[in-house]
């Protein structure tokens, strides 16, 4: 028997649905595998992120932002981070960025280009573009730490780095444990929220209501979703508390201390040199403009 067009219908529909399905990505979940970036001490990665965050705060120039992007892309290449690890980018995000650039361009400023005898000032648009690249660069640095570091390694690293603050009687260890619990809970809660939202969408599609009743039902659904999310979060928190108690308490989070090795010192030296070089280039550029 030769297959008819109806025999291929479900297969084609399923393939189209698979193509249209959004990519979920990996949020706060380490990418499996081993690489030089994975084997670095967690404290080294945190210090690199802190270093460039401070530099971008004081020197938010194009050279510094470009240096951060180069380091993020190079680290992603070395760590073998797949494209599937990136979360889906909704169209609304790009629309908001485009609107921000358009409205910022109304501020004007240099440089100025002439199109058909009309002068167009691009200073505001470049400022908006630089702000977007800076934000995504910082997100990329944090994502690299998330993709290449186990949560169990973060608490000992933070405890070691913040040990001088214990002299001021600051509860460093308790804060580190709270941070680790939050990082552990985020992927689990995100998955639960996705399941809850999918069930809500399935229910709303099955209900055929007119416009007024639909708006009332949507308001009620928001309340139901908030209540269900709170109940689910409390249930997960109770389960996590029982699991921590069964494993011996929060002291187990920092049971495996670690120290920097030669590769960590080399990484810190590269980060310091890259940041210092970017500062030097921007300083020379500004001096040449003032001269």
C-alpha positions in Angstrom: 0.0 0.0 0.0 1.2 3.4 -0.8 1.0 6.0 2.0 -1.7 8.6 1.5 -1.5 12.2 2.5 -3.6 11.6 5.5 -1.0 9.1 6.8 1.6 11.8 6.9 -0.6 14.3 8.6 0.2 13.6 12.3 3.9 13.2 11.5 4.0 16.6 9.7 2.0 18.3 12.5 4.3 16.8 15.1 7.4 17.9 13.3 6.0 21.4 12.9 5.1 21.6 16.6 8.6 20.4 17.4 10.1 23.2 15.2 7.8 25.8 16.7 8.4 24.7 20.3 10.5 27.4 22.1 13.9 26.5 23.5 13.8 26.4 27.2 17.5 26.6 27.8 19.4 25.9 31.0 18.9 28.4 33.8 21.1 28.0 36.9 21.9 24.4 35.7 25.6 23.4 35.1 26.3 22.2 31.6 27.5 18.6 31.7 31.0 17.8 30.7 34.5 18.8 31.8 36.7 21.7 30.6 39.4 24.0 32.0 36.6 26.5 32.9 34.7 23.7 34.8 37.7 22.8 36.7 38.4 26.3 38.0 37.8 27.1 41.6 34.3 28.7 42.1 35.9 31.6 44.0 38.0 32.4 40.9 34.9 32.8 38.7 33.2 34.9 41.3 36.2 37.2 41.6 36.4 37.6 37.8 32.7 38.5 37.7 33.1 41.0 40.6 36.2 42.5 39.0 34.6 43.2 35.7 31.4 44.4 37.3 33.4 47.0 39.2 35.2 48.0 36.0 32.0 48.3 34.1 30.6 50.5 36.8 33.5 53.0 36.6 34.5 52.5 33.0 31.4 51.7 30.9 33.1 52.4 27.6 33.0 50.5 24.3 36.5 49.0 24.9 35.6 47.6 28.3 32.3 46.2 27.1 34.0 44.7 24.0 36.6 43.1 26.3 33.9 41.5 28.5 32.1 40.1 25.4 35.3 38.7 24.1 36.1 37.0 27.4 32.5 35.6 27.7 32.5 34.2 24.1 36.0 32.7 24.6 35.0 31.1 27.9 31.8 29.7 26.3 33.9 28.2 23.5 36.4 26.7 25.9 33.7 25.3 28.2 31.8 23.8 25.2 28.6 25.5 26.1 26.0 24.5 23.5 23.5 26.9 21.9 20.7 25.0 23.5 21.8 26.3 26.9 20.7 29.8 25.9 17.1 30.6 26.9 14.6 31.5 24.3 14.5 35.2 23.4 10.9 36.4 23.1 10.0 38.8 20.4 8.7 41.3 23.0 12.3 41.6 24.3 13.6 42.7 20.9 10.7 45.0 20.5 11.4 46.7 23.8 15.1 47.0 23.0 14.2 48.5 19.6 11.8 51.0 21.1 14.4 52.0 23.7 16.9 52.7 21.0 14.4 54.6 19.0 13.3 56.8 21.9 16.9 57.3 23.0 17.9 58.4 19.6 15.6 61.4 20.0 18.1 62.8 22.5 20.5 63.4 19.7 24.2 64.0 20.1 27.3 63.1 18.1 28.1 61.3 15.8 25.9 62.9 13.1 25.3 61.4 9.7 23.7 63.0 6.7 21.1 61.1 4.7 19.6 62.9 1.7 20.5 66.3 3.1 19.0 65.5 6.5 21.3 65.4 9.6 20.6 62.4 11.9 22.2 62.4 15.3 23.0 58.9 16.6 24.4 59.8 20.1 21.3 58.7 22.0 20.9 55.5 20.0 24.5 54.6 20.7 24.1 55.2 24.4 21.0 52.9 24.5 22.9 50.3 22.5 25.9 50.5 24.8 23.6 50.1 27.8 22.0 47.0 26.3 25.4 45.4 25.5 26.6 46.2 29.0 23.6 44.5 30.6 23.8 41.4 28.4 27.6 41.2 29.0 27.0 41.1 32.8 24.3 38.5 32.3 26.8 36.5 30.2 29.4 36.6 33.0 26.8 35.4 35.5 25.6 32.7 33.1 29.1 31.4 32.6 29.4 30.9 36.4 26.0 29.2 36.4 26.8 26.9 33.5 30.3 25.8 34.7 29.9 25.6 38.5 28.1 23.2 40.8 26.0 24.8 43.5 27.8 22.8 46.1 31.1 24.6 45.2 29.7 28.1 45.7 29.1 28.0 49.4 32.7 27.0 50.3 34.0 29.6 47.9 31.9 32.4 49.3 32.8 31.4 52.8 36.5 31.4 52.0 36.4 34.8 50.2 34.3 36.5 52.8 36.2 35.1 55.8 37.8 38.5 56.7 34.2 39.9 57.2 33.7 37.4 60.0 36.0 39.6 62.2 33.2 42.1 62.0 30.7 39.5 63.2 28.9 39.3 59.9 27.1 36.0 59.5 28.9 35.1 56.2 28.3 31.4 56.4 24.6 31.8 57.0 24.3 34.2 54.0 26.2 31.8 51.9 24.0 28.9 52.8 20.9 31.0 52.1 22.3 31.8 48.7 23.1 28.2 47.9 19.5 27.2 48.9 18.1 29.8 46.6 20.3 28.7 43.7 19.2 25.1 44.3 15.6 26.0 44.5 15.4 28.2 41.4 15.6 25.5 38.7 13.1 23.3 40.5 10.7 26.2 41.0 11.1 27.3 37.4 10.1 23.8 36.2 7.1 23.7 38.5 5.9 27.2 37.4 6.2 26.0 33.7 4.0 23.0 34.4 1.5 25.1 36.3 1.3 27.7 33.5 0.9 25.0 30.9 -2.0 23.5 32.9 -3.6 26.9 33.1 -3.3 27.5 29.4 -4.8 24.1 28.6 -7.7 24.9 30.9 -8.3 28.4 29.4 -8.3 26.9 25.9 -11.0 24.4 26.8 -13.3 27.1 28.2 -15.4 28.9 25.6 -16.7 32.1 27.1 -17.7 35.5 25.8 -15.5 38.5 26.2 -16.9 39.8 29.5 -16.9 36.4 31.2 -13.4 35.8 29.8 -12.0 38.9 31.5 -13.6 38.0 34.8 -12.3 34.5 34.5 -8.8 35.8 33.7 -8.8 37.9 36.9 -9.8 34.9 38.9 -7.2 32.7 37.2 -4.5 35.2 38.2 -5.5 34.8 41.9 -5.7 31.0 41.5 -2.2 31.0 39.9 -0.7 33.1 42.7 -2.3 30.9 45.4 -1.1 27.7 43.7 2.4 29.1 43.2 2.6 30.0 46.9 1.4 26.6 48.0 3.8 24.9 45.6 6.7 27.0 46.9 5.9 26.2 50.5 5.6 22.5 49.8 9.0 22.5 48.0 10.6 24.5 50.9 9.2 21.9 53.4 10.6 19.0 51.3 14.0 20.7 51.0 14.0 21.4 54.8 13.4 17.7 55.5 16.1 16.7 53.1 18.6 19.1 54.7 17.7 17.8 58.1 18.1 14.2 57.0 21.6 14.9 55.6 22.9 16.5 58.8 21.9 20.2 58.6 23.3 23.2 56.7 26.9 22.3 57.7 27.1 19.8 54.9 27.0 22.6 52.3 30.5 23.7 53.2 31.9 20.2 53.9 34.2 20.2 50.9 36.6 23.2 51.0 38.7 24.1 48.0 41.6 26.4 47.3 42.9 28.1 44.1 45.4 26.3 42.0 47.9 27.3 39.3 45.1 27.6 36.7 43.1 29.9 38.9 46.1 32.3 39.4 46.6 32.3 35.6 42.9 33.1 35.1 43.0 35.9 37.6 46.2 37.3 35.9 44.5 37.2 32.5 41.4 38.9 33.9 43.5 41.6 35.6 45.6 42.2 32.4 42.5 42.3 30.2 40.7 44.8 32.5 43.9 46.9 32.9 44.5 46.9 29.2 40.9 48.1 28.5 41.3 50.9 31.1 44.6 52.0 29.5 43.1 52.1 26.0 40.1 54.1 27.1 42.3 56.5 29.1 44.6 57.1 26.1 41.6 57.6 23.9 40.0 60.2 26.2 43.4 62.0 26.6 43.8 62.2 22.8 40.3 63.7 22.6 41.0 66.3 25.2 44.3 67.2 23.5 
